[in-house]
Amino acid sequence: MGLLDTILGKLGFGHTAAAAAPAAAPAAAPGNAAASSTSSAAPLAPTVPLVDVVSKLDTLAQANPEKLNWKVSIVDLLKLLSLDSSFAARKQLAGELGCPAAKMGDSAQMNLWLHKTVLQKLADNGGNVPPELLRG
């Protein structure tokens, strides 16, 4: 299991998928044929349940004795999730996510790339990451 998978797991990605699937099934089975044909396409869009990333991370930040700003810092994001935030761990995560070699040689550039990429991966997996946090 990679570090990104650990991050996703700590934020509850995957845990709500099993719970959400049974709830969606009854709503997708109306009695008439016309509704059935249109509803067969509808379940494809919401296959990834929405995870309230902002709320979860803000709650962790408020409960943490350190003043951590996960919205701008990959180190703070990892600390909030009780994960290793060392340079070696961040470099491993950057390698896992395909960080360009030019950025890997500059820790500040790698951290900026890594923060944006991790937030984008959270959004790609069903997290509600605000667009302003995804812009670089």
DSSP file (Angstrom, degrees, kcal/mol; ACC not computed):
  #  RESIDUE AA STRUCTURE BP1 BP2  ACC     N-H-->O    O-->H-N    N-H-->O    O-->H-N    TCO  KAPPA ALPHA  PHI   PSI    X-CA   Y-CA   Z-CA
    1    1 A M              0   0    0      0, 0.0     2,-0.1     0, 0.0     0, 0.0   0.000 360.0 360.0 360.0 130.9    0.0    0.0    0.0
    2    2 A G     >  -     0   0    0      1,-0.1     4,-1.6    94,-0.0     5,-0.1  -0.290 360.0-105.0 -83.5 170.4    1.4    3.4   -1.0
    3    3 A L  H  > S+     0   0    0      1,-0.2     4,-2.3     2,-0.2     5,-0.1   0.856 120.3  56.4 -64.5 -36.3    1.4    6.6    1.0
    4    4 A L  H  > S+     0   0    0      1,-0.2     4,-2.8     2,-0.2    -1,-0.2   0.915 105.4  52.0 -62.2 -41.1   -1.4    8.1   -1.1
    5    5 A D  H  > S+     0   0    0      1,-0.2     4,-2.5     2,-0.2    -1,-0.2   0.879 108.5  51.4 -61.2 -37.1   -3.5    5.0   -0.2
    6    6 A T  H  X S+     0   0    0     -4,-1.6     4,-2.5     2,-0.2    -1,-0.2   0.915 110.0  49.0 -65.0 -43.1   -2.8    5.7    3.5
    7    7 A I  H  X S+     0   0    0     -4,-2.3     4,-1.4     2,-0.2    -2,-0.2   0.941 112.2  48.3 -61.0 -47.5   -3.8    9.3    3.1
    8    8 A L  H  <>S+     0   0    0     -4,-2.8     5,-2.6     1,-0.2     4,-0.3   0.909 112.2  49.5 -59.8 -42.8   -7.0    8.3    1.4
    9    9 A G  H ><5S+     0   0    0     -4,-2.5     3,-1.3     1,-0.2    -1,-0.2   0.894 107.0  54.1 -64.2 -41.1   -7.8    5.7    4.1
   10   10 A K  H 3<5S+     0   0    0     -4,-2.5    -1,-0.2     1,-0.3    -2,-0.2   0.796 109.2  49.4 -64.5 -27.8   -7.2    8.2    6.9
   11   11 A L  T 3<5S-     0   0    0     -4,-1.4    -1,-0.3    -3,-0.2    -2,-0.2   0.432 122.6-104.6 -92.4   0.9   -9.7   10.6    5.4
   12   12 A G  T X>5 +     0   0    0     -3,-1.3     4,-0.9    -4,-0.3     3,-0.8   0.593  62.8 156.8  91.3  10.8  -12.3    7.8    4.9
   13   13 A F  T 34<S+     0   0    0     -5,-2.6    -1,-0.3     1,-0.2   113,-0.1  -0.527  72.7  16.8 -68.9 134.9  -12.1    7.2    1.2
   14   14 A G  T 3> S+     0   0    0     -2,-0.2     4,-0.7    35,-0.1    -1,-0.2  -0.011 107.3  84.9  93.1 -30.6  -13.4    3.8    0.4
   15   15 A H  H <> S+     0   0    0     -3,-0.8     4,-0.6     1,-0.2    -2,-0.2   0.830  92.7  44.3 -73.6 -31.1  -15.2    3.4    3.8
   16   16 A T  H  X S+     0   0    0     -4,-0.9     4,-2.4     1,-0.2    -1,-0.2   0.622  95.9  77.7 -88.7 -12.8  -18.3    5.1    2.6
   17   17 A A  H  > S+     0   0    0      1,-0.2     4,-1.8     2,-0.2    -1,-0.2   0.921  95.9  45.9 -63.0 -44.1  -18.5    3.3   -0.8
   18   18 A A  H  < S+     0   0    0     -4,-0.7    -1,-0.2     1,-0.2    -2,-0.2   0.881 115.6  46.7 -67.4 -36.6  -19.9    0.2    0.7
   19   19 A A  H  X S+     0   0    0     -4,-0.6     4,-0.8     1,-0.2    -1,-0.2   0.853 113.2  48.6 -73.0 -34.3  -22.4    2.1    2.8
   20   20 A A  H  X S+     0   0    0     -4,-2.4     4,-1.5     1,-0.2    -2,-0.2   0.818  99.4  67.0 -77.3 -31.0  -23.5    4.3   -0.1
   21   21 A A  H  X S+     0   0    0     -4,-1.8     4,-1.4     1,-0.2     3,-0.3   0.922 100.1  46.4 -61.2 -49.3  -24.0    1.5   -2.7
   22   22 A P  H  4 S+     0   0    0      0, 0.0    -1,-0.2     0, 0.0    -2,-0.2   0.870 110.7  54.2 -63.4 -33.5  -27.0   -0.2   -1.0
   23   23 A A  H  X S+     0   0    0     -4,-0.8     4,-0.7     1,-0.2    -2,-0.2   0.844 108.4  49.2 -67.7 -32.4  -28.7    3.1   -0.5
   24   24 A A  H  X S+     0   0    0     -4,-1.5     4,-1.1    -3,-0.3    -1,-0.2   0.785  98.0  70.3 -77.3 -27.6  -28.5    4.0   -4.1
   25   25 A A  H >< S+     0   0    0     -4,-1.4     3,-0.7     1,-0.2    -1,-0.2   0.918  96.2  47.5 -62.0 -49.0  -29.9    0.7   -5.4
   26   26 A P  H >4 S+     0   0    0      0, 0.0     3,-1.4     0, 0.0    -1,-0.2   0.885 110.3  53.1 -62.5 -36.4  -33.5    1.1   -4.3
   27   27 A A  H 3< S+     0   0    0     -4,-0.7    -2,-0.2     1,-0.3    -3,-0.1   0.764 104.4  57.3 -68.6 -23.4  -33.8    4.6   -5.8
   28   28 A A  T << S+     0   0    0     -4,-1.1    -1,-0.3    -3,-0.7    -3,-0.1   0.335  94.0  72.3 -89.7   7.5  -32.5    3.4   -9.1
   29   29 A A    <   +     0   0    0     -3,-1.4    -1,-0.2    -4,-0.1     7,-0.1  -0.445  61.0 166.5-123.9  61.1  -35.3    0.8   -9.5
   30   30 A P        -     0   0    0      0, 0.0     6,-0.1     0, 0.0     9,-0.0  -0.242  44.9-110.8 -68.4 165.9  -38.5    2.6  -10.3
   31   31 A G  S    S+     0   0    0      4,-0.1     2,-0.2     5,-0.0     3,-0.0   0.755  88.6  73.9 -74.1 -27.1  -41.5    0.6  -11.6
   32   32 A N  S  > S-     0   0    0      1,-0.1     4,-1.7     4,-0.0     5,-0.1  -0.577  76.9-127.4 -96.9 158.5  -41.8    1.8  -15.2
   33   33 A A  H  > S+     0   0    0      1,-0.2     4,-2.2     2,-0.2     5,-0.2   0.853 106.5  55.7 -67.8 -38.0  -39.6    1.0  -18.1
   34   34 A A  H  > S+     0   0    0      1,-0.2     4,-1.8     2,-0.2    -1,-0.2   0.920 110.0  45.7 -62.9 -43.4  -38.9    4.6  -19.1
   35   35 A A  H  > S+     0   0    0      1,-0.2     4,-2.5     2,-0.2    -1,-0.2   0.874 110.7  54.7 -67.0 -36.2  -37.6    5.4  -15.7
   36   36 A S  H  X S+     0   0    0     -4,-1.7     4,-1.3     1,-0.2    -2,-0.2   0.894 107.2  49.4 -64.6 -39.8  -35.5    2.3  -15.6
   37   37 A S  H  X S+     0   0    0     -4,-2.2     4,-0.5     1,-0.2    -1,-0.2   0.880 115.7  42.4 -70.3 -35.7  -33.8    3.1  -18.9
   38   38 A T  H >X S+     0   0    0     -4,-1.8     4,-1.1     1,-0.2     3,-0.6   0.848 113.0  53.2 -77.0 -32.3  -32.9    6.7  -17.7
   39   39 A S  H 3< S+     0   0    0     -4,-2.5    -2,-0.2     1,-0.2    -1,-0.2   0.731  94.9  69.5 -75.6 -19.5  -31.9    5.6  -14.3
   40   40 A S  H 3< S+     0   0    0     -4,-1.3    -1,-0.2     1,-0.2     4,-0.2   0.832 105.1  41.6 -67.3 -28.4  -29.5    3.0  -15.6
   41   41 A A  H XX S+     0   0    0     -3,-0.6     3,-1.0    -4,-0.5     4,-0.6   0.789 105.0  67.0 -84.0 -29.2  -27.2    5.8  -16.8
   42   42 A A  G >< S+     0   0    0     -4,-1.1     3,-1.0     1,-0.2    -2,-0.2   0.881  91.1  58.6 -62.7 -42.4  -27.7    7.9  -13.7
   43   43 A P  G 34 S+     0   0    0      0, 0.0    -1,-0.2     0, 0.0    -2,-0.1   0.714  93.1  71.2 -64.6 -16.2  -25.8    5.6  -11.2
   44   44 A L  G X4 S+     0   0    0     -3,-1.0     3,-0.9    -4,-0.2    -2,-0.2   0.883  94.4  52.2 -67.0 -36.9  -22.7    5.9  -13.3
   45   45 A A  G X< S+     0   0    0     -3,-1.0     3,-0.6    -4,-0.6    -1,-0.2   0.943 110.0  44.4 -67.6 -48.7  -22.0    9.5  -12.3
   46   46 A P  G 3  S+     0   0    0      0, 0.0    -1,-0.2     0, 0.0    -2,-0.1  -0.004  73.1 118.9 -89.9  35.0  -22.1    9.2   -8.5
   47   47 A T  G <   +     0   0    0     -3,-0.9    -2,-0.1    -2,-0.2    -3,-0.1   0.794  67.8  63.7 -68.0 -25.7  -20.1    5.9   -8.2
   48   48 A V  S <  S-     0   0    0     -3,-0.6    -1,-0.1     3,-0.0    78,-0.1  -0.880  89.0-134.8-100.0 115.5  -17.5    7.8   -6.1
   49   49 A P        -     0   0    0      0, 0.0     2,-0.4     0, 0.0   -35,-0.1  -0.381  24.3-108.0 -69.1 147.9  -19.0    9.0   -2.9
   50   50 A L        -     0   0    0    -34,-0.1     2,-0.5    -4,-0.1    77,-0.2  -0.602  29.2-158.4 -77.9 129.3  -18.2   12.5   -1.8
   51   51 A V  B     -a  127   0A   0     75,-2.8    77,-2.3    -2,-0.4     2,-2.1  -0.942  19.2-131.0-108.9 128.3  -15.8   12.8    1.1
   52   52 A D     >  +     0   0    0     -2,-0.5     4,-2.3     1,-0.2     5,-0.2  -0.519  38.0 166.9 -80.9  77.7  -15.9   16.0    3.1
   53   53 A V  H  > S+     0   0    0     -2,-2.1     4,-2.9     1,-0.2     5,-0.3   0.913  71.1  51.9 -59.5 -48.4  -12.1   16.6    3.0
   54   54 A V  H  > S+     0   0    0     74,-0.5     4,-2.7    -3,-0.2     5,-0.2   0.929 111.7  45.8 -58.6 -48.5  -12.3   20.2    4.2
   55   55 A S  H  > S+     0   0    0      2,-0.2     4,-2.3     1,-0.2    -1,-0.2   0.924 114.2  48.2 -62.5 -44.8  -14.5   19.5    7.2
   56   56 A K  H  X S+     0   0    0     -4,-2.3     4,-2.1     1,-0.2    -2,-0.2   0.935 116.2  42.3 -63.0 -46.5  -12.4   16.5    8.2
   57   57 A L  H  X S+     0   0    0     -4,-2.9     4,-2.5     2,-0.2    -2,-0.2   0.879 113.6  51.7 -71.3 -36.9   -9.1   18.3    8.0
   58   58 A D  H  X S+     0   0    0     -4,-2.7     4,-2.3    -5,-0.3    -1,-0.2   0.904 109.9  50.5 -63.7 -39.9  -10.4   21.5    9.6
   59   59 A T  H  X S+     0   0    0     -4,-2.3     4,-1.6    -5,-0.2    -2,-0.2   0.916 111.8  47.2 -63.3 -43.8  -11.7   19.4   12.5
   60   60 A L  H  X S+     0   0    0     -4,-2.1     4,-1.0     1,-0.2    -2,-0.2   0.901 111.4  51.8 -63.8 -40.2   -8.3   17.8   12.9
   61   61 A A  H  < S+     0   0    0     -4,-2.5     3,-0.4     1,-0.2     7,-0.3   0.893 108.7  50.3 -64.4 -40.1   -6.6   21.1   12.7
   62   62 A Q  H  < S+     0   0    0     -4,-2.3    -1,-0.2     1,-0.2    -2,-0.2   0.843 112.8  46.8 -66.9 -32.8   -8.8   22.6   15.4
   63   63 A A  H  < S+     0   0    0     -4,-1.6    -1,-0.2    -5,-0.2    -2,-0.2   0.615  93.8  94.8 -84.2 -12.8   -8.1   19.7   17.7
   64   64 A N     <  -     0   0    0     -4,-1.0     4,-0.2    -3,-0.4    16,-0.0  -0.632  69.9-143.7 -84.3 134.1   -4.4   19.8   17.1
   65   65 A P  S    S+     0   0    0      0, 0.0     2,-0.2     0, 0.0    -1,-0.1   0.773  83.4  76.4 -68.1 -24.3   -2.3   21.7   19.7
   66   66 A E  S    S-     0   0    0      1,-0.1     2,-1.2    -3,-0.0    -2,-0.1  -0.543  92.7-116.2 -81.1 152.9    0.1   22.8   16.8
   67   67 A K        +     0   0    0     -2,-0.2     2,-0.4     2,-0.0    -5,-0.1  -0.757  47.1 176.9 -88.7  94.2   -1.1   25.6   14.5
   68   68 A L        -     0   0    0     -2,-1.2     2,-0.7    -7,-0.3     3,-0.1  -0.856  23.2-161.5-107.3 132.7   -1.1   23.5   11.3
   69   69 A N    >>  +     0   0    0     -2,-0.4     4,-1.6     1,-0.1     3,-1.4  -0.783  13.2 173.8-114.0  87.1   -2.3   24.9    8.0
   70   70 A W  T 34 S+     0   0    0     -2,-0.7     7,-0.2     1,-0.3    -1,-0.1   0.699  71.4  72.8 -65.5 -19.7   -3.1   22.0    5.8
   71   71 A K  T 34 S+     0   0    0      1,-0.2    -1,-0.3    -3,-0.1     3,-0.1   0.703 116.0  16.9 -71.8 -18.3   -4.4   24.3    3.0
   72   72 A V  T <4 S+     0   0    0     -3,-1.4     2,-0.5     1,-0.2    -2,-0.2   0.531 117.1  66.5-126.2 -13.0   -0.9   25.5    2.1
   73   73 A S     X  -     0   0    0     -4,-1.6     4,-2.0     1,-0.1    -1,-0.2  -0.947  48.7-165.0-124.8 124.3    1.5   22.9    3.6
   74   74 A I  H  > S+     0   0    0     -2,-0.5     4,-2.5     2,-0.2     5,-0.2   0.854  98.3  56.3 -67.9 -34.5    2.1   19.3    2.7
   75   75 A V  H  > S+     0   0    0      2,-0.2     4,-2.5     1,-0.2    -1,-0.2   0.946 109.3  45.0 -61.6 -47.8    4.0   18.9    5.9
   76   76 A D  H  > S+     0   0    0     -7,-0.2     4,-2.5     2,-0.2    -6,-0.3   0.881 111.2  53.9 -64.3 -38.5    1.0   20.2    7.9
   77   77 A L  H  X S+     0   0    0     -4,-2.0     4,-1.2    -8,-0.3    -1,-0.2   0.936 111.5  44.6 -60.7 -47.0   -1.4   18.0    6.0
   78   78 A L  H  <>S+     0   0    0     -4,-2.5     5,-2.7     1,-0.2     3,-0.2   0.900 112.1  52.5 -65.4 -40.5    0.7   14.9    6.7
   79   79 A K  H ><5S+     0   0    0     -4,-2.5     3,-1.9     1,-0.2    -2,-0.2   0.908 105.2  55.2 -61.8 -41.7    1.1   15.9   10.4
   80   80 A L  H 3<5S+     0   0    0     -4,-2.5    -1,-0.2     1,-0.3    -2,-0.2   0.842 108.6  48.5 -59.5 -32.6   -2.7   16.3   10.7
   81   81 A L  T 3<5S-     0   0    0     -4,-1.2    -1,-0.3    -3,-0.2    -2,-0.2   0.307 116.9-115.8 -90.5   9.3   -3.1   12.7    9.5
   82   82 A S  T < 5S+     0   0    0     -3,-1.9     2,-0.3     1,-0.2    -3,-0.2   0.879  70.3 138.9  57.2  41.2   -0.5   11.5   11.9
   83   83 A L      < -     0   0    0     -5,-2.7     2,-0.3    -6,-0.1    -1,-0.2  -0.768  66.0 -85.2-111.8 159.7    1.8   10.5    9.1
   84   84 A D        -     0   0    0     -2,-0.3    -5,-0.0     1,-0.1    -1,-0.0  -0.477  40.0-178.2 -63.1 122.2    5.5   10.8    8.7
   85   85 A S        +     0   0    0     -2,-0.3    -1,-0.1     4,-0.1    -6,-0.1   0.202  35.1 131.0-108.6  13.9    6.2   14.3    7.3
   86   86 A S  S  > S-     0   0    0      1,-0.1     4,-2.5     4,-0.0     5,-0.2  -0.141  73.8-107.7 -63.5 162.9    9.9   13.9    7.0
   87   87 A F  H  > S+     0   0    0      1,-0.2     4,-2.7     2,-0.2     5,-0.2   0.901 121.3  53.9 -57.9 -41.6   11.8   14.9    3.8
   88   88 A A  H  > S+     0   0    0      1,-0.2     4,-2.1     2,-0.2    -1,-0.2   0.904 109.8  46.7 -61.3 -42.0   12.3   11.2    3.1
   89   89 A A  H  > S+     0   0    0      2,-0.2     4,-2.4     1,-0.2    -1,-0.2   0.906 113.6  48.1 -67.4 -41.1    8.6   10.4    3.4
   90   90 A R  H  X S+     0   0    0     -4,-2.5     4,-2.7     2,-0.2    -2,-0.2   0.890 110.7  51.3 -66.4 -38.0    7.6   13.4    1.2
   91   91 A K  H  X S+     0   0    0     -4,-2.7     4,-2.3    -5,-0.2    -1,-0.2   0.893 109.7  50.3 -65.6 -38.5   10.2   12.4   -1.4
   92   92 A Q  H  X S+     0   0    0     -4,-2.1     4,-2.3     2,-0.2    -2,-0.2   0.928 112.1  47.1 -62.7 -45.4    8.8    8.8   -1.4
   93   93 A L  H  X S+     0   0    0     -4,-2.4     4,-1.9     2,-0.2    -2,-0.2   0.904 110.6  52.4 -63.4 -41.9    5.3   10.2   -1.9
   94   94 A A  H  X>S+     0   0    0     -4,-2.7     5,-2.7     1,-0.2     4,-0.5   0.906 110.5  48.1 -61.3 -41.7    6.5   12.5   -4.6
   95   95 A G  H ><5S+     0   0    0     -4,-2.3     3,-0.9     1,-0.2    -2,-0.2   0.905 109.5  53.0 -64.1 -41.5    8.1    9.6   -6.4
   96   96 A E  H 3<5S+     0   0    0     -4,-2.3    -1,-0.2     1,-0.2    -2,-0.2   0.851 112.6  45.0 -60.4 -35.8    4.9    7.6   -6.0
   97   97 A L  H 3<5S-     0   0    0     -4,-1.9    -1,-0.2    -5,-0.1    -2,-0.2   0.444 118.9-107.7 -92.6  -1.0    2.9   10.4   -7.6
   98   98 A G  T <<5 -     0   0    0     -3,-0.9    -3,-0.2    -4,-0.5    -2,-0.1   0.871  43.2-170.9  81.9  38.1    5.3   11.0  -10.5
   99   99 A C      < -     0   0    0     -5,-2.7    -1,-0.2    -8,-0.1     5,-0.1  -0.386  33.8-101.9 -61.5 135.4    6.9   14.3   -9.4
  100  100 A P    >>  -     0   0    0      0, 0.0     4,-1.6     0, 0.0     3,-1.0  -0.307  26.6-122.1 -58.8 142.3    9.1   15.7  -12.2
  101  101 A A  H 3> S+     0   0    0      1,-0.3     4,-1.1     2,-0.2    -2,-0.1   0.841 110.1  60.3 -56.9 -37.1   12.8   15.2  -11.6
  102  102 A A  H 34 S+     0   0    0      1,-0.2    -1,-0.3     2,-0.2     3,-0.2   0.846 108.2  44.3 -61.7 -34.0   13.5   18.9  -11.8
  103  103 A K  H X4 S+     0   0    0     -3,-1.0     3,-1.3     1,-0.2     7,-0.6   0.786 102.9  65.5 -80.7 -28.3   11.2   19.5   -8.8
  104  104 A M  H 3< S+     0   0    0     -4,-1.6    -1,-0.2     1,-0.3    -2,-0.2   0.793  97.2  56.9 -64.3 -27.2   12.5   16.5   -6.8
  105  105 A G  T 3< S+     0   0    0     -4,-1.1     2,-0.5    -3,-0.2    -1,-0.3   0.567 103.5  57.2 -81.3  -8.3   15.9   18.3   -6.6
  106  106 A D  S <> S-     0   0    0     -3,-1.3     4,-2.9    -4,-0.2     5,-0.2  -0.945  70.6-158.5-126.2 107.8   14.4   21.4   -4.9
  107  107 A S  H  > S+     0   0    0     -2,-0.5     4,-2.6     1,-0.2     5,-0.2   0.849  92.2  51.7 -60.1 -36.2   12.5   20.6   -1.7
  108  108 A A  H  > S+     0   0    0      2,-0.2     4,-2.2     1,-0.2    -1,-0.2   0.940 113.6  43.5 -65.3 -45.9   10.4   23.8   -1.8
  109  109 A Q  H  > S+     0   0    0      2,-0.2     4,-2.5     1,-0.2     5,-0.2   0.899 114.2  51.1 -64.7 -40.7    9.3   23.1   -5.4
  110  110 A M  H  X S+     0   0    0     -4,-2.9     4,-3.1    -7,-0.6    -2,-0.2   0.917 109.7  50.5 -62.6 -43.1    8.7   19.5   -4.6
  111  111 A N  H  X S+     0   0    0     -4,-2.6     4,-2.6    -5,-0.2    -2,-0.2   0.910 111.2  47.6 -62.7 -43.0    6.6   20.4   -1.6
  112  112 A L  H  X S+     0   0    0     -4,-2.2     4,-2.1     2,-0.2     5,-0.2   0.938 115.8  44.6 -62.3 -46.6    4.5   22.9   -3.6
  113  113 A W  H  X S+     0   0    0     -4,-2.5     4,-2.7     1,-0.2    -2,-0.2   0.923 114.2  50.3 -62.1 -44.5    3.9   20.3   -6.4
  114  114 A L  H  X S+     0   0    0     -4,-3.1     4,-2.8    -5,-0.2     5,-0.2   0.904 109.1  50.2 -63.5 -43.9    3.2   17.6   -3.8
  115  115 A H  H  X S+     0   0    0     -4,-2.6     4,-2.2     2,-0.2    -1,-0.2   0.948 114.5  43.9 -60.4 -49.8    0.6   19.6   -1.9
  116  116 A K  H  X S+     0   0    0     -4,-2.1     4,-2.2    -5,-0.2    -2,-0.2   0.909 115.2  49.1 -62.2 -42.6   -1.3   20.5   -5.1
  117  117 A T  H  X S+     0   0    0     -4,-2.7     4,-2.5     2,-0.2    -2,-0.2   0.900 110.0  50.1 -67.5 -41.2   -1.0   17.0   -6.4
  118  118 A V  H  X S+     0   0    0     -4,-2.8     4,-2.2     2,-0.2    -1,-0.2   0.933 111.9  48.2 -63.4 -44.8   -2.2   15.3   -3.2
  119  119 A L  H  X S+     0   0    0     -4,-2.2     4,-2.2    -5,-0.2    -2,-0.2   0.895 111.6  50.7 -62.2 -38.8   -5.2   17.7   -3.0
  120  120 A Q  H  X S+     0   0    0     -4,-2.2     4,-2.9     2,-0.2    -2,-0.2   0.901 108.9  51.2 -64.9 -40.3   -6.0   16.9   -6.7
  121  121 A K  H  X S+     0   0    0     -4,-2.5     4,-1.4     2,-0.2    -2,-0.2   0.882 108.6  52.0 -64.5 -37.8   -5.8   13.2   -6.0
  122  122 A L  H  <>S+     0   0    0     -4,-2.2     5,-2.5     2,-0.2    -2,-0.2   0.930 112.5  45.4 -62.2 -44.4   -8.3   13.7   -3.1
  123  123 A A  H ><5S+     0   0    0     -4,-2.2     3,-1.7     1,-0.2    -2,-0.2   0.908 110.0  54.3 -64.4 -42.3  -10.6   15.5   -5.5
  124  124 A D  H 3<5S+     0   0    0     -4,-2.9    -1,-0.2     1,-0.3    -2,-0.2   0.781 108.0  51.4 -62.4 -27.1  -10.2   12.9   -8.2
  125  125 A N  T 3<5S-     0   0    0     -4,-1.4    -1,-0.3    -3,-0.2    -2,-0.2   0.271 135.4 -80.3 -96.6  10.6  -11.2   10.2   -5.7
  126  126 A G  T < 5S+     0   0    0     -3,-1.7   -75,-2.8     1,-0.3     2,-0.3   0.622  81.7 142.2 105.6  14.9  -14.4   12.0   -4.6
  127  127 A G  B   < -a   51   0A   0     -5,-2.5     2,-1.5   -77,-0.2    -1,-0.3  -0.652  54.4-125.8 -89.5 147.0  -13.2   14.6   -2.1
  128  128 A N        +     0   0    0    -77,-2.3   -74,-0.5    -2,-0.3    -5,-0.1  -0.552  43.1 165.8 -90.3  72.0  -14.7   18.0   -2.0
  129  129 A V        -     0   0    0     -2,-1.5     5,-0.1   -10,-0.1    -3,-0.0  -0.788  40.0-117.3 -90.2 123.7  -11.6   20.1   -2.4
  130  130 A P    >>  -     0   0    0      0, 0.0     3,-1.7     0, 0.0     4,-0.6  -0.293  19.7-121.4 -60.9 142.7  -12.4   23.7   -3.2
  131  131 A P  H >> S+     0   0    0      0, 0.0     3,-1.1     0, 0.0     4,-1.0   0.817 109.4  64.2 -55.7 -33.9  -11.1   24.8   -6.7
  132  132 A E  H 34 S+     0   0    0      1,-0.3     3,-0.1     2,-0.2    -3,-0.0   0.775 100.7  52.2 -64.6 -23.9   -9.0   27.6   -5.1
  133  133 A L  H <4 S+     0   0    0     -3,-1.7    -1,-0.3     1,-0.2   -14,-0.1   0.650 105.9  54.9 -82.6 -15.0   -6.9   25.0   -3.3
  134  134 A L  H << S+     0   0    0     -3,-1.1     2,-0.2    -4,-0.6    -2,-0.2   0.632  88.9  90.7 -92.1 -15.4   -6.3   23.1   -6.6
  135  135 A R     <        0   0    0     -4,-1.0     0, 0.0     1,-0.1     0, 0.0  -0.552 360.0 360.0 -80.5 146.7   -4.9   26.1   -8.5
  136  136 A G              0   0    0     -2,-0.2    -1,-0.1   -20,-0.0   -20,-0.0   0.425 360.0 360.0-116.9 360.0   -1.2   26.6   -8.3
